[in-house]
Amino acid sequence: MEQKAAHLNLGEQLWVWFEANKKQVISGAVIVAVVALVVALYLWNAGQKRVQAGMALSQVLASGAFSGGVDAASADDFLRVANEHAGTSAGGQALLLAGEAYFAQGKYSEALTQFQRFIREHPGSPLAPQALLGTAASLDAQGQDEEAARAYKDVSDRYPNTNVTAPARFALARIYEAQSNLEQARAIYEDLTRTATYSSLGSAAMMRLEELKPKTPEPLPAADSIVPSPAVTFTNLSTNPSN
Protein backbone atom coordinates (compact mmCIF):
# COMPACT_ATOMS: atom_id res chain seq x y z
CA MET A 1 0.00 0.00 0.00
CA GLU A 2 2.83 2.37 0.95
CA GLN A 3 4.66 1.51 -2.30
CA LYS A 4 1.49 2.19 -4.29
CA ALA A 5 0.95 5.56 -2.51
CA ALA A 6 4.50 6.57 -3.35
CA HIS A 7 3.64 6.46 -7.09
CA LEU A 8 0.56 8.70 -6.67
CA ASN A 9 0.74 12.35 -7.72
CA LEU A 10 0.24 15.12 -5.16
CA GLY A 11 -3.48 15.45 -5.76
CA GLU A 12 -4.03 11.74 -5.38
CA GLN A 13 -1.94 11.68 -2.20
CA LEU A 14 -4.02 14.49 -0.71
CA TRP A 15 -7.22 12.61 -1.55
CA VAL A 16 -5.92 9.48 0.16
CA TRP A 17 -5.03 11.58 3.23
CA PHE A 18 -8.47 13.20 3.19
CA GLU A 19 -10.23 9.83 3.04
CA ALA A 20 -8.20 8.65 6.01
CA ASN A 21 -8.88 11.81 8.05
CA LYS A 22 -12.32 12.75 6.76
CA LYS A 23 -14.01 13.15 10.13
CA GLN A 24 -11.31 15.41 11.57
CA VAL A 25 -11.25 17.58 8.44
CA ILE A 26 -15.02 18.01 8.40
CA SER A 27 -15.10 18.80 12.13
CA GLY A 28 -12.33 21.37 11.74
CA ALA A 29 -14.07 22.98 8.76
CA VAL A 30 -17.32 23.24 10.72
CA ILE A 31 -15.52 24.90 13.65
CA VAL A 32 -13.80 27.40 11.33
CA ALA A 33 -17.11 28.19 9.62
CA VAL A 34 -18.87 28.74 12.94
CA VAL A 35 -16.09 31.04 14.20
CA ALA A 36 -16.16 33.01 10.94
CA LEU A 37 -19.93 33.34 11.20
CA VAL A 38 -19.71 34.58 14.80
CA VAL A 39 -17.06 37.16 13.86
CA ALA A 40 -19.07 38.31 10.86
CA LEU A 41 -22.22 38.68 12.97
CA TYR A 42 -20.30 40.63 15.62
CA LEU A 43 -18.87 43.03 13.04
CA TRP A 44 -22.25 43.39 11.38
CA ASN A 45 -23.95 44.11 14.70
CA ALA A 46 -21.24 46.61 15.64
CA GLY A 47 -21.70 48.30 12.29
CA GLN A 48 -25.45 48.35 12.72
CA LYS A 49 -25.09 49.88 16.19
CA ARG A 50 -22.87 52.62 14.81
CA VAL A 51 -25.31 53.32 11.99
CA GLN A 52 -28.30 53.41 14.35
CA ALA A 53 -26.46 55.65 16.81
CA GLY A 54 -25.50 58.04 14.03
CA MET A 55 -29.07 58.16 12.74
CA ALA A 56 -30.47 58.82 16.24
CA LEU A 57 -28.00 61.65 16.83
CA SER A 58 -28.73 63.12 13.39
CA GLN A 59 -32.45 63.21 14.15
CA VAL A 60 -31.90 65.18 17.36
CA LEU A 61 -29.52 67.57 15.61
CA ALA A 62 -31.95 68.07 12.73
CA SER A 63 -34.80 68.72 15.15
CA GLY A 64 -32.70 71.33 16.95
CA ALA A 65 -31.69 72.97 13.67
CA PHE A 66 -35.31 73.39 12.60
CA SER A 67 -36.29 74.80 15.99
CA GLY A 68 -33.62 77.50 16.08
CA GLY A 69 -30.22 75.87 16.23
CA VAL A 70 -28.44 73.09 18.05
CA ASP A 71 -28.62 74.96 21.36
CA ALA A 72 -32.39 74.72 21.15
CA ALA A 73 -32.23 70.91 21.05
CA SER A 74 -33.21 69.29 24.32
CA ALA A 75 -30.34 68.14 26.49
CA ASP A 76 -32.55 65.24 27.56
CA ASP A 77 -32.84 64.13 23.92
CA PHE A 78 -29.06 64.07 23.56
CA LEU A 79 -28.77 62.21 26.84
CA ARG A 80 -31.31 59.61 25.66
CA VAL A 81 -29.19 58.96 22.56
CA ALA A 82 -26.06 58.71 24.72
CA ASN A 83 -27.71 56.18 27.03
CA GLU A 84 -29.30 54.08 24.28
CA HIS A 85 -26.12 53.98 22.19
CA ALA A 86 -23.42 53.88 24.84
CA GLY A 87 -20.06 52.71 23.60
CA THR A 88 -20.40 54.21 20.12
CA SER A 89 -18.73 57.36 18.85
CA ALA A 90 -22.12 58.93 18.14
CA GLY A 91 -23.22 58.08 21.68
CA GLY A 92 -20.13 59.85 23.00
CA GLN A 93 -20.82 62.90 20.85
CA ALA A 94 -24.40 62.94 22.13
CA LEU A 95 -23.10 62.89 25.70
CA LEU A 96 -20.84 65.86 25.01
CA LEU A 97 -23.68 67.73 23.29
CA ALA A 98 -25.93 67.01 26.27
CA GLY A 99 -23.37 68.69 28.52
CA GLU A 100 -23.17 71.70 26.21
CA ALA A 101 -26.96 71.96 26.04
CA TYR A 102 -27.30 71.82 29.84
CA PHE A 103 -24.60 74.49 30.10
CA ALA A 104 -26.46 76.72 27.63
CA GLN A 105 -29.58 76.32 29.77
CA GLY A 106 -27.69 77.42 32.87
CA LYS A 107 -27.84 73.92 34.41
CA TYR A 108 -24.17 73.87 35.27
CA SER A 109 -24.27 70.97 37.71
CA GLU A 110 -25.98 68.72 35.13
CA ALA A 111 -23.51 69.90 32.50
CA LEU A 112 -20.58 69.05 34.77
CA THR A 113 -21.97 65.53 35.30
CA GLN A 114 -22.14 64.86 31.56
CA PHE A 115 -18.68 66.27 30.81
CA GLN A 116 -17.13 64.19 33.58
CA ARG A 117 -19.01 61.10 32.39
CA PHE A 118 -17.64 61.64 28.88
CA ILE A 119 -14.09 61.78 30.23
CA ARG A 120 -14.63 58.51 32.12
CA GLU A 121 -16.26 56.64 29.26
CA HIS A 122 -14.25 58.06 26.34
CA PRO A 123 -10.76 58.88 27.69
CA GLY A 124 -9.04 58.36 24.34
CA SER A 125 -11.52 60.33 22.28
CA PRO A 126 -10.25 63.26 20.20
CA LEU A 127 -13.09 65.21 21.84
CA ALA A 128 -11.63 64.71 25.34
CA PRO A 129 -10.06 68.22 25.37
CA GLN A 130 -13.50 69.77 24.77
CA ALA A 131 -14.94 67.69 27.62
CA LEU A 132 -12.17 68.85 29.95
CA LEU A 133 -12.76 72.47 28.98
CA GLY A 134 -16.49 71.94 29.59
CA THR A 135 -15.68 70.54 33.03
CA ALA A 136 -13.58 73.59 33.89
CA ALA A 137 -16.21 76.01 32.56
CA SER A 138 -18.96 74.27 34.56
CA LEU A 139 -16.93 74.57 37.75
CA ASP A 140 -16.18 78.20 36.90
CA ALA A 141 -19.85 78.99 36.30
CA GLN A 142 -20.70 77.58 39.74
CA GLY A 143 -18.19 79.89 41.41
CA GLN A 144 -15.74 77.12 42.31
CA ASP A 145 -12.72 79.26 41.45
CA GLU A 146 -9.96 77.07 42.86
CA GLU A 147 -11.29 73.90 41.25
CA ALA A 148 -11.91 75.73 37.98
CA ALA A 149 -8.39 77.19 37.96
CA ARG A 150 -6.89 73.72 38.43
CA ALA A 151 -9.11 72.34 35.68
CA TYR A 152 -8.22 75.12 33.23
CA LYS A 153 -4.51 74.64 33.97
CA ASP A 154 -4.93 70.89 33.44
CA VAL A 155 -6.46 71.53 30.01
CA SER A 156 -3.65 73.91 29.08
CA ASP A 157 -0.90 71.57 30.29
CA ARG A 158 -2.29 68.39 28.76
CA TYR A 159 -3.35 69.85 25.43
CA PRO A 160 -0.96 72.76 24.74
CA ASN A 161 -1.49 72.86 20.96
CA THR A 162 -5.22 72.43 20.47
CA ASN A 163 -8.17 74.75 19.95
CA VAL A 164 -9.00 74.60 23.68
CA THR A 165 -5.64 75.93 24.83
CA ALA A 166 -6.25 79.67 24.35
CA PRO A 167 -9.76 79.68 25.92
CA ALA A 168 -8.49 77.69 28.90
CA ARG A 169 -5.51 80.02 29.43
CA PHE A 170 -7.60 83.18 29.06
CA ALA A 171 -10.12 81.88 31.60
CA LEU A 172 -7.28 80.94 33.95
CA ALA A 173 -5.83 84.46 33.67
CA ARG A 174 -9.25 85.93 34.41
CA ILE A 175 -9.48 83.85 37.62
CA TYR A 176 -5.95 84.90 38.63
CA GLU A 177 -6.92 88.51 38.04
CA ALA A 178 -10.03 88.14 40.21
CA GLN A 179 -7.86 86.61 42.93
CA SER A 180 -5.44 89.57 42.70
CA ASN A 181 -2.68 87.33 41.33
CA LEU A 182 -1.98 90.08 38.84
CA GLU A 183 1.54 89.10 37.84
CA GLN A 184 0.41 85.57 36.94
CA ALA A 185 -2.52 86.97 35.00
CA ARG A 186 -0.28 89.43 33.19
CA ALA A 187 2.16 86.67 32.18
CA ILE A 188 -0.65 84.65 30.60
CA TYR A 189 -2.13 87.66 28.81
CA GLU A 190 1.29 88.53 27.42
CA ASP A 191 1.71 84.97 26.17
CA LEU A 192 -1.72 85.04 24.51
CA THR A 193 -0.93 88.27 22.68
CA ARG A 194 1.96 86.37 21.07
CA THR A 195 0.38 82.96 20.48
CA ALA A 196 -3.18 84.06 19.61
CA THR A 197 -2.39 87.38 17.98
CA TYR A 198 -5.02 87.34 15.24
CA SER A 199 -7.90 85.89 17.25
CA SER A 200 -10.61 87.53 19.34
CA LEU A 201 -9.02 86.07 22.47
CA GLY A 202 -5.68 87.58 21.48
CA SER A 203 -7.33 90.99 21.14
CA ALA A 204 -9.13 90.56 24.47
CA ALA A 205 -5.87 89.53 26.12
CA MET A 206 -4.18 92.66 24.76
CA MET A 207 -6.91 94.87 26.24
CA ARG A 208 -6.66 93.16 29.62
CA LEU A 209 -2.88 93.51 29.48
CA GLU A 210 -3.10 97.25 28.91
CA GLU A 211 -5.32 97.59 31.98
CA LEU A 212 -2.96 95.51 34.10
CA LYS A 213 0.30 97.23 33.15
CA PRO A 214 -0.17 100.21 35.49
CA LYS A 215 -0.99 97.82 38.34
CA THR A 216 1.97 95.46 37.93
CA PRO A 217 5.73 96.09 37.73
CA GLU A 218 7.57 95.41 34.52
CA PRO A 219 8.99 91.88 34.59
CA LEU A 220 12.70 91.76 35.34
CA PRO A 221 14.93 90.77 32.41
CA ALA A 222 16.35 87.29 32.41
CA ALA A 223 19.73 86.94 34.09
CA ASP A 224 21.46 85.86 30.88
CA SER A 225 20.22 88.98 29.06
CA ILE A 226 21.95 91.42 31.45
CA VAL A 227 25.23 92.68 29.96
CA PRO A 228 27.74 93.44 32.75
CA SER A 229 29.58 96.76 32.64
CA PRO A 230 33.32 96.55 31.91
CA ALA A 231 35.28 95.76 35.03
CA VAL A 232 38.07 98.07 36.20
CA THR A 233 41.39 96.30 35.86
CA PHE A 234 44.97 97.16 36.61
CA THR A 235 45.51 97.38 32.86
CA ASN A 236 42.85 100.08 32.59
CA LEU A 237 44.47 102.08 35.38
CA SER A 238 47.95 101.85 34.04
CA THR A 239 46.97 103.04 30.57
CA ASN A 240 44.79 105.91 31.76
CA PRO A 241 46.75 109.16 31.30
CA SER A 242 44.86 110.86 34.13
CA ASN A 243 46.33 108.41 36.57
PAVO-304780 format. One record per residue (C-alpha): x, y, z; residue number from 1. Coordinates in steps of 0.5 Angstrom, whole numbers, plus 500, padded with zeros to 3 digits. Example, Ala and Ser with C-alpha at 12.3 -4.5 7.8 and 13.67 -1.06 7.14 Angstrom:
BEGIN
+-----+-----+-----+-----+
:   u :   v :   w :   i :
+-----+-----+-----+-----+
: 525 : 491 : 516 :   1 :
: 527 : 498 : 514 :   2 :
+-----+-----+-----+-----+
END
This chain:
BEGIN
+-----+-----+-----+-----+
:   u :   v :   w :   i :
+-----+-----+-----+-----+
: 500 : 500 : 500 :   1 :
: 506 : 505 : 502 :   2 :
: 509 : 503 : 495 :   3 :
: 503 : 504 : 491 :   4 :
: 502 : 511 : 495 :   5 :
: 509 : 513 : 493 :   6 :
: 507 : 513 : 486 :   7 :
: 501 : 517 : 487 :   8 :
: 501 : 525 : 485 :   9 :
: 500 : 530 : 490 :  10 :
: 493 : 531 : 488 :  11 :
: 492 : 523 : 489 :  12 :
: 496 : 523 : 496 :  13 :
: 492 : 529 : 499 :  14 :
: 486 : 525 : 497 :  15 :
: 488 : 519 : 500 :  16 :
: 490 : 523 : 506 :  17 :
: 483 : 526 : 506 :  18 :
: 480 : 520 : 506 :  19 :
: 484 : 517 : 512 :  20 :
: 482 : 524 : 516 :  21 :
: 475 : 525 : 514 :  22 :
: 472 : 526 : 520 :  23 :
: 477 : 531 : 523 :  24 :
: 478 : 535 : 517 :  25 :
: 470 : 536 : 517 :  26 :
: 470 : 538 : 524 :  27 :
: 475 : 543 : 523 :  28 :
: 472 : 546 : 518 :  29 :
: 465 : 546 : 521 :  30 :
: 469 : 550 : 527 :  31 :
: 472 : 555 : 523 :  32 :
: 466 : 556 : 519 :  33 :
: 462 : 557 : 526 :  34 :
: 468 : 562 : 528 :  35 :
: 468 : 566 : 522 :  36 :
: 460 : 567 : 522 :  37 :
: 461 : 569 : 530 :  38 :
: 466 : 574 : 528 :  39 :
: 462 : 577 : 522 :  40 :
: 456 : 577 : 526 :  41 :
: 459 : 581 : 531 :  42 :
: 462 : 586 : 526 :  43 :
: 455 : 587 : 523 :  44 :
: 452 : 588 : 529 :  45 :
: 458 : 593 : 531 :  46 :
: 457 : 597 : 525 :  47 :
: 449 : 597 : 525 :  48 :
: 450 : 600 : 532 :  49 :
: 454 : 605 : 530 :  50 :
: 449 : 607 : 524 :  51 :
: 443 : 607 : 529 :  52 :
: 447 : 611 : 534 :  53 :
: 449 : 616 : 528 :  54 :
: 442 : 616 : 525 :  55 :
: 439 : 618 : 532 :  56 :
: 444 : 623 : 534 :  57 :
: 443 : 626 : 527 :  58 :
: 435 : 626 : 528 :  59 :
: 436 : 630 : 535 :  60 :
: 441 : 635 : 531 :  61 :
: 436 : 636 : 525 :  62 :
: 430 : 637 : 530 :  63 :
: 435 : 643 : 534 :  64 :
: 437 : 646 : 527 :  65 :
: 429 : 647 : 525 :  66 :
: 427 : 650 : 532 :  67 :
: 433 : 655 : 532 :  68 :
: 440 : 652 : 532 :  69 :
: 443 : 646 : 536 :  70 :
: 443 : 650 : 543 :  71 :
: 435 : 649 : 542 :  72 :
: 436 : 642 : 542 :  73 :
: 434 : 639 : 549 :  74 :
: 439 : 636 : 553 :  75 :
: 435 : 630 : 555 :  76 :
: 434 : 628 : 548 :  77 :
: 442 : 628 : 547 :  78 :
: 442 : 624 : 554 :  79 :
: 437 : 619 : 551 :  80 :
: 442 : 618 : 545 :  81 :
: 448 : 617 : 549 :  82 :
: 445 : 612 : 554 :  83 :
: 441 : 608 : 549 :  84 :
: 448 : 608 : 544 :  85 :
: 453 : 608 : 550 :  86 :
: 460 : 605 : 547 :  87 :
: 459 : 608 : 540 :  88 :
: 463 : 615 : 538 :  89 :
: 456 : 618 : 536 :  90 :
: 454 : 616 : 543 :  91 :
: 460 : 620 : 546 :  92 :
: 458 : 626 : 542 :  93 :
: 451 : 626 : 544 :  94 :
: 454 : 626 : 551 :  95 :
: 458 : 632 : 550 :  96 :
: 453 : 635 : 547 :  97 :
: 448 : 634 : 553 :  98 :
: 453 : 637 : 557 :  99 :
: 454 : 643 : 552 : 100 :
: 446 : 644 : 552 : 101 :
: 445 : 644 : 560 : 102 :
: 451 : 649 : 560 : 103 :
: 447 : 653 : 555 : 104 :
: 441 : 653 : 560 : 105 :
: 445 : 655 : 566 : 106 :
: 444 : 648 : 569 : 107 :
: 452 : 648 : 571 : 108 :
: 451 : 642 : 575 : 109 :
: 448 : 637 : 570 : 110 :
: 453 : 640 : 565 : 111 :
: 459 : 638 : 570 : 112 :
: 456 : 631 : 571 : 113 :
: 456 : 630 : 563 : 114 :
: 463 : 633 : 562 : 115 :
: 466 : 628 : 567 : 116 :
: 462 : 622 : 565 : 117 :
: 465 : 623 : 558 : 118 :
: 472 : 624 : 560 : 119 :
: 471 : 617 : 564 : 120 :
: 467 : 613 : 559 : 121 :
: 471 : 616 : 553 : 122 :
: 478 : 618 : 555 : 123 :
: 482 : 617 : 549 : 124 :
: 477 : 621 : 545 : 125 :
: 479 : 627 : 540 : 126 :
: 474 : 630 : 544 : 127 :
: 477 : 629 : 551 : 128 :
: 480 : 636 : 551 : 129 :
: 473 : 640 : 550 : 130 :
: 470 : 635 : 555 : 131 :
: 476 : 638 : 560 : 132 :
: 474 : 645 : 558 : 133 :
: 467 : 644 : 559 : 134 :
: 469 : 641 : 566 : 135 :
: 473 : 647 : 568 : 136 :
: 468 : 652 : 565 : 137 :
: 462 : 649 : 569 : 138 :
: 466 : 649 : 576 : 139 :
: 468 : 656 : 574 : 140 :
: 460 : 658 : 573 : 141 :
: 459 : 655 : 579 : 142 :
: 464 : 660 : 583 : 143 :
: 469 : 654 : 585 : 144 :
: 475 : 659 : 583 : 145 :
: 480 : 654 : 586 : 146 :
: 477 : 648 : 583 : 147 :
: 476 : 651 : 576 : 148 :
: 483 : 654 : 576 : 149 :
: 486 : 647 : 577 : 150 :
: 482 : 645 : 571 : 151 :
: 484 : 650 : 566 : 152 :
: 491 : 649 : 568 : 153 :
: 490 : 642 : 567 : 154 :
: 487 : 643 : 560 : 155 :
: 493 : 648 : 558 : 156 :
: 498 : 643 : 561 : 157 :
: 495 : 637 : 558 : 158 :
: 493 : 640 : 551 : 159 :
: 498 : 646 : 549 : 160 :
: 497 : 646 : 542 : 161 :
: 490 : 645 : 541 : 162 :
: 484 : 650 : 540 : 163 :
: 482 : 649 : 547 : 164 :
: 489 : 652 : 550 : 165 :
: 487 : 659 : 549 : 166 :
: 480 : 659 : 552 : 167 :
: 483 : 655 : 558 : 168 :
: 489 : 660 : 559 : 169 :
: 485 : 666 : 558 : 170 :
: 480 : 664 : 563 : 171 :
: 485 : 662 : 568 : 172 :
: 488 : 669 : 567 : 173 :
: 482 : 672 : 569 : 174 :
: 481 : 668 : 575 : 175 :
: 488 : 670 : 577 : 176 :
: 486 : 677 : 576 : 177 :
: 480 : 676 : 580 : 178 :
: 484 : 673 : 586 : 179 :
: 489 : 679 : 585 : 180 :
: 495 : 675 : 583 : 181 :
: 496 : 680 : 578 : 182 :
: 503 : 678 : 576 : 183 :
: 501 : 671 : 574 : 184 :
: 495 : 674 : 570 : 185 :
: 499 : 679 : 566 : 186 :
: 504 : 673 : 564 : 187 :
: 499 : 669 : 561 : 188 :
: 496 : 675 : 558 : 189 :
: 503 : 677 : 555 : 190 :
: 503 : 670 : 552 : 191 :
: 497 : 670 : 549 : 192 :
: 498 : 677 : 545 : 193 :
: 504 : 673 : 542 : 194 :
: 501 : 666 : 541 : 195 :
: 494 : 668 : 539 : 196 :
: 495 : 675 : 536 : 197 :
: 490 : 675 : 530 : 198 :
: 484 : 672 : 535 : 199 :
: 479 : 675 : 539 : 200 :
: 482 : 672 : 545 : 201 :
: 489 : 675 : 543 : 202 :
: 485 : 682 : 542 : 203 :
: 482 : 681 : 549 : 204 :
: 488 : 679 : 552 : 205 :
: 492 : 685 : 550 : 206 :
: 486 : 690 : 552 : 207 :
: 487 : 686 : 559 : 208 :
: 494 : 687 : 559 : 209 :
: 494 : 695 : 558 : 210 :
: 489 : 695 : 564 : 211 :
: 494 : 691 : 568 : 212 :
: 501 : 694 : 566 : 213 :
: 500 : 700 : 571 : 214 :
: 498 : 696 : 577 : 215 :
: 504 : 691 : 576 : 216 :
: 511 : 692 : 575 : 217 :
: 515 : 691 : 569 : 218 :
: 518 : 684 : 569 : 219 :
: 525 : 684 : 571 : 220 :
: 530 : 682 : 565 : 221 :
: 533 : 675 : 565 : 222 :
: 539 : 674 : 568 : 223 :
: 543 : 672 : 562 : 224 :
: 540 : 678 : 558 : 225 :
: 544 : 683 : 563 : 226 :
: 550 : 685 : 560 : 227 :
: 555 : 687 : 565 : 228 :
: 559 : 694 : 565 : 229 :
: 567 : 693 : 564 : 230 :
: 571 : 692 : 570 : 231 :
: 576 : 696 : 572 : 232 :
: 583 : 693 : 572 : 233 :
: 590 : 694 : 573 : 234 :
: 591 : 695 : 566 : 235 :
: 586 : 700 : 565 : 236 :
: 589 : 704 : 571 : 237 :
: 596 : 704 : 568 : 238 :
: 594 : 706 : 561 : 239 :
: 590 : 712 : 564 : 240 :
: 594 : 718 : 563 : 241 :
: 590 : 722 : 568 : 242 :
: 593 : 717 : 573 : 243 :
+-----+-----+-----+-----+
END
